[in-house]
Amino acid sequence: MKIFYAVQATGNGHISRAETLLPYLKEYGEVDVFLSGSNYALKSELPIAYRSKGVSLKYDKQKGSIDIWDTIRSASFRKIWNEAKFLPVDKYDLIINDFECVTALACKLKKVPSIQFGHQASFKSQKVPRPIKRDKIGELVLSNYAKADQYLGLHFSCYDDFICEPIIKQSILESEPSDMGHITVYLSHIADEIQFRIFRELKNYHFHVFSPTVEFPYIEGNIKYFPVNKEMFTQSLIHSYGVVTGAGFETPAEALYMGKKLMVIPLKGQYEQQCNAAALQEFGIPSLETFDSYFAVHFNKWIFDTPSITLGLTMSTRDIVKRLFDMHASRESTIKVMKPFKFEAAAL
């Protein structure tokens, strides 16, 4: 079986999940990866057959928000259309799409079925938690950005019958978590100088801050800065006391799995993160709207009053991948059954 796996690279979580999934996908066939997007910091070890700039989010790091106009200006929609026309999705037996727009368009143009597989696929269900005030544009984006024929979602809980639990990477599953006292921080949407100004005021605590602008580890006061490196980040996470991060999916899921204290600060203007924060609040996880001078008050309340939560898993990664291929096989069987029978006139 030839498998086309489209990975949205607007953040590190998609790439990390793809690397975890790859060995299991290879058990079913030959895998080619299409990496789309440019604002990620992890060095990828994926077998990348195709690349595209796709649509990459641009950030205003002073405000901790998406820069909508810069994001729109940076996207070449004519190039996306041309890439979709020439993307050879019709040469593959199975298209797996992790919320990637070029692949979705290519499948539509060439009438090739695909499965959207990942966290964003879970939002096809209205049972997935949303903020009290829903964003109509955000809902439209989640529903229409990368349409597929079938959906298999991942979330913190199985909110619907097509939603599975998080996929946790093997290094976390095999780890022995400990508490070495530091707080692991990944807030790539907030400028380093703002983080330094706020964290240095909390002198009784030590922070491991991971930043895409850092080239090598160094220490300033109670803060140790790290480059965005998979192994370094994983080790810091495993041995942390707590985690402060954006309201993405992979890092909060890993922190919850290990029973770490967790606080999230959603990226402003990113509706998916607002939804994730709403889901995490149901677990008792605090979410802050802003990262400002009042952070110390929220931080101390979190340290002393907020219990840690452990996320249990009932499905293995292999179980989830099997379900993905069962969905594909079921659709193929249905198509064969529905295919009209061709009658041939008997010779007289």
FILUM-314636 format. One record per residue (C-alpha): residue number from 0; residue in one letter; x negated, y negated, z. Coordinates in Angstrom, 1 decimal, padded with zeros to 4 digits, m for minus. Each point is the difference from the previous one (the first is absolute). Example, Ala and Ser with C-alpha at 12.3 -4.5 7.8 and 13.67 -1.06 7.14 Angstrom:
! residues 2
- 0, A, m012.3, 004.5, 007.8
- 1, S, m001.4, m003.4, m000.7
! end
This chain:
! residues 348
- 0, M, 000.0, 000.0, 000.0
- 1, K, m001.2, m003.5, m000.9
- 2, I, 000.8, m002.5, 002.7
- 3, F, 000.0, m003.8, m000.3
- 4, Y, m000.3, m001.8, 003.3
- 5, A, 000.6, m003.7, 000.0
- 6, V, m001.4, m001.8, 003.1
- 7, Q, 000.9, m003.6, 000.9
- 8, A, m003.2, m001.6, 001.3
- 9, T, 001.4, m003.2, 001.5
- 10, G, m001.3, 001.3, 003.4
- 11, N, m002.2, 002.7, 001.4
- 12, G, 002.9, 002.2, 001.3
- 13, H, 001.0, 001.3, m003.4
- 14, I, m003.6, 001.0, m000.9
- 15, S, m000.5, 001.6, 003.4
- 16, R, 003.2, 002.1, m000.4
- 17, A, m000.9, 000.9, m003.6
- 18, E, m003.4, 001.3, 001.2
- 19, T, 001.7, 002.1, 002.6
- 20, L, 002.5, 001.4, m002.5
- 21, L, m002.4, 000.8, m002.8
- 22, P, m001.3, 003.4, 001.2
- 23, Y, 003.6, 001.2, 000.4
- 24, L, 001.1, m001.3, m003.4
- 25, K, m003.0, 001.8, m001.6
- 26, E, 001.4, 003.3, 001.2
- 27, Y, 002.8, m000.5, m002.6
- 28, G, m002.1, m001.3, m002.9
- 29, E, m002.4, m002.5, m001.5
- 30, V, 000.5, m003.5, 001.4
- 31, D, m000.8, m003.3, m001.8
- 32, V, 000.4, m003.2, 002.1
- 33, F, 001.1, m003.4, m001.3
- 34, L, m001.1, m002.7, 002.4
- 35, S, 001.9, m003.3, m000.3
- 36, G, m000.8, m003.2, 001.9
- 37, S, m003.1, m001.8, 001.1
- 38, N, 000.4, m001.1, 003.6
- 39, Y, m001.3, 003.0, 001.9
- 40, A, m003.3, 000.3, 002.0
- 41, L, m000.5, 003.8, 000.2
- 42, K, m002.4, 001.7, m002.3
- 43, S, 002.1, 002.6, m001.7
- 44, E, m001.1, 003.6, m000.5
- 45, L, 003.0, 000.8, m002.2
- 46, P, m000.4, 001.5, m003.5
- 47, I, 001.1, m003.2, m001.8
- 48, A, 000.8, 000.6, m003.6
- 49, Y, 001.8, m003.4, m000.6
- 50, R, m000.3, m003.4, 001.6
- 51, S, 002.1, m003.2, m000.1
- 52, K, 000.2, m003.3, 001.8
- 53, G, 003.7, 000.5, 000.1
- 54, V, 001.7, m002.4, 002.4
- 55, S, m002.3, m000.9, 002.9
- 56, L, 001.3, m001.9, 003.1
- 57, K, m001.8, m003.3, 000.8
- 58, Y, m000.2, m001.2, 003.6
- 59, D, m000.1, m003.3, 001.8
- 60, K, m002.2, 001.1, 002.9
- 61, Q, 000.4, m003.3, 001.9
- 62, K, 003.8, 000.7, 000.2
- 63, G, m000.2, 003.8, 000.1
- 64, S, 002.4, 000.2, m002.9
- 65, I, 000.3, 001.0, m003.7
- 66, D, m000.8, m002.8, m002.4
- 67, I, 003.0, 000.6, m002.4
- 68, W, m001.0, m002.4, m002.7
- 69, D, m003.6, 001.1, m000.1
- 70, T, 001.2, 003.6, m000.2
- 71, I, 002.3, m000.8, m002.9
- 72, R, m002.7, m002.0, m001.8
- 73, S, m002.5, 002.8, 000.3
- 74, A, 002.3, 002.6, m001.6
- 75, S, m000.3, 000.3, m003.8
- 76, F, 003.4, 001.4, m000.9
- 77, R, m000.9, 000.3, m003.7
- 78, K, m003.0, 002.1, 001.0
- 79, I, 002.1, 002.1, 002.2
- 80, W, 002.4, 000.6, m002.9
- 81, N, m002.8, 001.0, m002.3
- 82, E, m001.6, 002.3, 002.6
- 83, A, 003.3, 001.7, 000.5
- 84, K, 000.5, 000.6, m003.7
- 85, F, m003.4, 001.7, m000.3
- 86, L, 000.0, 001.9, 003.4
- 87, P, 000.2, 003.7, m001.0
- 88, V, 002.6, 001.1, 002.5
- 89, D, 001.6, 002.2, m002.6
- 90, K, m003.1, 002.2, 000.0
- 91, Y, 000.6, 001.2, 003.6
- 92, D, 002.3, 002.6, 001.5
- 93, L, 000.6, m002.0, 003.2
- 94, I, m000.1, m003.8, 000.7
- 95, I, m000.4, m000.9, 003.7
- 96, N, 000.4, m003.7, 000.6
- 97, D, m001.0, m001.8, 003.2
- 98, F, 002.0, m003.2, m000.6
- 99, E, m002.0, m001.0, m003.1
- 100, C, 001.7, m002.2, m002.7
- 101, V, m002.1, 000.7, m003.1
- 102, T, 000.7, 003.8, 000.3
- 103, A, 003.7, m000.6, 000.7
- 104, L, 000.3, m002.2, m003.2
- 105, A, m002.0, 002.6, m002.1
- 106, C, 002.4, 002.8, 001.2
- 107, K, 003.0, m002.2, m000.9
- 108, L, m001.4, m000.8, m003.5
- 109, K, m000.9, 003.6, m000.8
- 110, K, 003.0, 001.5, 001.8
- 111, V, m002.2, 002.1, 002.3
- 112, P, 001.3, 001.1, 003.4
- 113, S, m001.9, m000.9, 003.1
- 114, I, 000.1, 000.4, 003.8
- 115, Q, m000.6, m003.0, 002.2
- 116, F, m001.8, 001.4, 003.0
- 117, G, m001.1, m002.1, 003.0
- 118, H, 001.1, m002.4, 002.6
- 119, Q, 001.8, m002.4, m002.3
- 120, A, 002.2, 002.9, m001.3
- 121, S, 001.6, 000.3, 003.4
- 122, F, 001.7, m003.4, m000.5
- 123, K, 002.4, 001.5, m002.5
- 124, S, 001.8, 001.0, 003.1
- 125, Q, 002.1, m002.6, 001.9
- 126, K, m000.5, 002.1, 003.1
- 127, V, m003.6, m001.3, 000.2
- 128, P, m000.3, m002.8, 002.6
- 129, R, 000.1, m003.6, m001.3
- 130, P, m000.4, m003.4, 001.8
- 131, I, 003.2, m001.6, 001.4
- 132, K, m000.2, m002.5, m002.9
- 133, R, m000.4, 001.9, m003.2
- 134, D, m002.0, m001.6, m002.9
- 135, K, 002.0, 000.4, m003.2
- 136, I, m003.0, m000.5, m002.2
- 137, G, m002.0, 002.4, 002.0
- 138, E, 002.7, 002.6, m000.3
- 139, L, 000.0, m000.5, m003.8
- 140, V, m003.7, 000.5, m000.2
- 141, L, 000.0, 003.2, 002.1
- 142, S, 002.8, 001.4, m002.2
- 143, N, m001.2, m001.1, m003.4
- 144, Y, m003.7, m000.5, 000.0
- 145, A, m001.0, 003.6, m001.0
- 146, K, 003.1, 001.9, m000.8
- 147, A, m000.2, 003.8, m000.4
- 148, D, 002.3, 002.9, m000.6
- 149, Q, m000.5, 001.6, 003.4
- 150, Y, m001.2, m001.3, 003.4
- 151, L, m001.9, 001.6, 002.9
- 152, G, m000.6, m002.5, 002.8
- 153, L, m002.3, m000.1, 003.0
- 154, H, 000.8, m001.9, 003.2
- 155, F, m000.5, 000.0, 003.7
- 156, S, 003.1, 002.2, 000.3
- 157, C, 002.1, 002.1, m002.3
- 158, Y, 002.8, m002.5, m000.4
- 159, D, 001.6, 001.8, m003.0
- 160, D, m000.2, 003.4, m001.7
- 161, F, m002.6, m001.1, m002.5
- 162, I, m002.3, m001.7, 002.5
- 163, C, m002.9, 001.9, 001.6
- 164, E, m002.3, m000.9, 002.9
- 165, P, m003.3, m001.8, m000.5
- 166, I, m003.0, 001.6, m001.6
- 167, I, m002.9, m000.2, 002.4
- 168, K, m003.5, 000.4, m001.3
- 169, Q, m002.0, 003.1, 001.0
- 170, S, m002.7, m001.9, 002.0
- 171, I, 002.8, m001.3, 002.3
- 172, L, 001.7, 003.4, 000.3
- 173, E, m003.2, 001.7, 001.0
- 174, S, m001.2, m002.8, 002.3
- 175, E, m000.1, 000.0, 003.8
- 176, P, 001.2, m003.5, 000.9
- 177, S, m001.6, m001.8, 002.9
- 178, D, 000.1, m003.4, 001.6
- 179, M, m003.2, m002.0, m000.2
- 180, G, 001.8, m003.2, 001.0
- 181, H, m000.1, m002.1, m003.2
- 182, I, 002.9, m001.2, m002.1
- 183, T, m000.2, 000.8, m003.7
- 184, V, 001.2, m002.8, m002.2
- 185, Y, 000.9, m000.1, m003.7
- 186, L, 001.6, m003.2, m001.1
- 187, S, m001.3, m000.5, m003.5
- 188, H, 002.7, m002.6, m000.7
- 189, I, m001.3, m002.3, 002.7
- 190, A, m003.3, m002.0, m000.4
- 191, D, m003.0, 001.1, 002.0
- 192, E, m000.5, m003.4, 001.7
- 193, I, 003.6, 000.0, 001.3
- 194, Q, m000.5, 003.5, 001.4
- 195, F, m003.3, m000.9, 001.6
- 196, R, 001.5, m003.2, 001.6
- 197, I, 002.8, 002.0, 001.6
- 198, F, m001.7, 003.2, 001.0
- 199, R, m003.0, m001.7, 001.6
- 200, E, 002.3, m001.6, 002.6
- 201, L, 000.9, 003.5, 001.2
- 202, K, m003.5, 000.4, 001.6
- 203, N, 000.9, 003.1, 002.1
- 204, Y, 000.7, 002.1, m003.1
- 205, H, m002.1, 001.3, m002.8
- 206, F, 001.2, 000.0, m003.6
- 207, H, m001.0, 001.9, m003.1
- 208, V, 001.0, m002.3, m002.9
- 209, F, 000.0, 001.5, m003.5
- 210, S, m000.2, m002.6, m002.8
- 211, P, m000.4, 000.2, m003.8
- 212, T, m002.4, m003.0, 000.2
- 213, V, m002.5, 001.7, 002.4
- 214, E, m002.9, 001.8, m001.7
- 215, F, m001.6, 001.6, 003.1
- 216, P, 000.9, 000.4, 003.7
- 217, Y, m001.0, m002.8, 002.3
- 218, I, 001.1, m001.3, 003.5
- 219, E, 001.2, m003.4, 001.1
- 220, G, 000.9, m000.2, 003.7
- 221, N, 002.7, 002.6, 000.7
- 222, I, 000.6, 000.7, m003.7
- 223, K, m001.7, 002.5, m002.1
- 224, Y, 000.6, m000.5, m003.7
- 225, F, 000.0, 002.9, m002.5
- 226, P, 000.3, 000.2, m003.8
- 227, V, 003.1, 001.9, m001.2
- 228, N, m001.5, 003.5, 000.0
- 229, K, 002.1, 003.2, 000.3
- 230, E, m002.3, 001.9, 002.3
- 231, M, m000.7, m003.0, 002.3
- 232, F, 003.6, m000.9, 000.2
- 233, T, 001.1, 003.5, 000.7
- 234, Q, m002.5, 000.4, 002.8
- 235, S, 000.9, m003.3, 001.6
- 236, L, 003.7, 001.0, m000.2
- 237, I, m000.5, 003.4, 001.6
- 238, H, m002.0, m001.4, 002.9
- 239, S, 002.1, m003.2, 000.5
- 240, Y, 002.2, m001.0, 002.9
- 241, G, 002.4, m001.7, m002.3
- 242, V, 000.6, m001.3, m003.5
- 243, V, 001.0, m003.4, m001.4
- 244, T, 000.8, 000.0, m003.7
- 245, G, 002.4, m001.0, m002.7
- 246, A, 003.4, 001.7, m000.3
- 247, G, m001.2, 002.3, m002.8
- 248, F, 000.6, 003.7, 000.1
- 249, E, m003.1, 002.2, 000.2
- 250, T, m001.9, m001.7, 002.9
- 251, P, 003.1, m000.3, 002.2
- 252, A, 000.9, 003.6, m000.7
- 253, E, m003.5, 001.2, 000.9
- 254, A, m000.1, m002.1, 003.2
- 255, L, 003.4, 001.4, 001.0
- 256, Y, m001.1, 003.5, m000.7
- 257, M, m002.9, m000.3, 002.3
- 258, G, 002.1, m001.7, 002.7
- 259, K, m001.9, m003.3, m000.2
- 260, K, 001.5, m003.3, 001.3
- 261, L, 001.2, m001.8, m003.1
- 262, M, 000.9, m003.6, m000.9
- 263, V, 000.8, m001.2, m003.5
- 264, I, 000.0, m003.4, m001.7
- 265, P, 001.8, 000.2, m003.3
- 266, L, m001.2, m001.8, m003.1
- 267, K, 002.3, m002.9, m000.5
- 268, G, 002.1, 000.2, m003.2
- 269, Q, m000.6, 003.8, m000.3
- 270, Y, 003.5, 001.4, 000.5
- 271, E, m001.2, 003.6, 000.3
- 272, Q, m002.2, m000.9, 003.0
- 273, Q, 003.0, m001.7, 001.6
- 274, C, 001.9, 003.2, m000.4
- 275, N, m002.8, 002.0, 001.4
- 276, A, m000.1, m002.3, 003.0
- 277, A, 003.7, 000.5, 000.6
- 278, A, m000.6, 003.8, m000.1
- 279, L, m002.9, m000.2, 002.4
- 280, Q, 002.0, m002.2, 002.4
- 281, E, 002.4, 003.0, 000.3
- 282, F, m003.0, 001.9, 001.4
- 283, G, m000.6, m002.8, 002.5
- 284, I, m003.0, m001.4, m002.0
- 285, P, m000.3, m003.9, 000.3
- 286, S, m000.1, m002.0, m003.2
- 287, L, m001.2, m003.6, m000.2
- 288, E, 001.2, m002.5, m002.6
- 289, T, m003.1, m002.2, 000.3
- 290, F, m003.6, 000.3, 001.1
- 291, D, m000.6, m003.2, 001.9
- 292, S, m001.1, m001.4, 003.3
- 293, Y, 002.8, 001.8, 001.8
- 294, F, m001.5, 003.4, m001.0
- 295, A, m001.7, 000.3, 003.4
- 296, V, 003.3, 000.0, 001.8
- 297, H, 001.4, 002.7, m002.3
- 298, F, m003.2, 002.0, 000.3
- 299, N, 000.0, 000.1, 003.8
- 300, K, 003.6, 001.0, 000.1
- 301, W, m000.8, 002.7, m002.5
- 302, I, m003.0, 001.3, 002.0
- 303, F, 001.8, 000.1, 003.3
- 304, D, 003.7, 000.6, m000.8
- 305, T, 000.2, 002.0, m003.3
- 306, P, m000.4, 003.8, 000.2
- 307, S, m001.7, 001.9, m002.8
- 308, I, 002.2, 002.2, m002.2
- 309, T, m001.1, 003.3, m001.6
- 310, L, 001.4, 000.9, m003.4
- 311, G, 000.5, 003.8, m000.4
- 312, L, 000.0, 001.7, m003.4
- 313, T, 002.0, 003.0, m001.1
- 314, M, m001.2, 000.1, m003.6
- 315, S, m003.6, 000.6, m001.3
- 316, T, m001.4, m001.8, m003.0
- 317, R, 000.2, 003.3, m001.9
- 318, D, 003.7, 000.3, 000.9
- 319, I, 000.7, m003.5, m001.4
- 320, V, m002.0, 000.6, m003.2
- 321, K, 001.9, 003.3, m000.5
- 322, R, 003.3, m001.9, 000.3
- 323, L, m001.2, m002.4, m002.7
- 324, F, m000.7, 002.9, m002.4
- 325, D, 003.2, 001.7, 000.9
- 326, M, 001.9, m003.2, m001.0
- 327, H, m001.9, 000.0, m003.3
- 328, A, 000.7, 003.7, m000.6
- 329, S, 003.7, m000.4, 000.9
- 330, R, 000.4, m002.8, m002.6
- 331, E, m001.8, 002.0, m002.7
- 332, S, 002.3, 002.9, 000.7
- 333, T, 003.1, m002.3, m000.2
- 334, I, m001.2, m001.4, m003.4
- 335, K, m000.5, 003.5, m001.4
- 336, V, 003.5, 001.0, 001.1
- 337, M, 001.6, m003.1, m001.5
- 338, K, m001.9, 000.3, m003.3
- 339, P, 002.6, 000.8, m002.7
- 340, F, m000.1, 003.4, m001.5
- 341, K, m000.7, 000.0, m003.8
- 342, F, 002.3, 002.4, m001.9
- 343, E, m001.3, 001.4, m003.3
- 344, A, 002.4, 001.3, m002.6
- 345, A, m000.3, 003.7, m000.5
- 346, A, m001.0, 001.1, m003.5
- 347, L, 002.9, 001.4, m002.1
! end
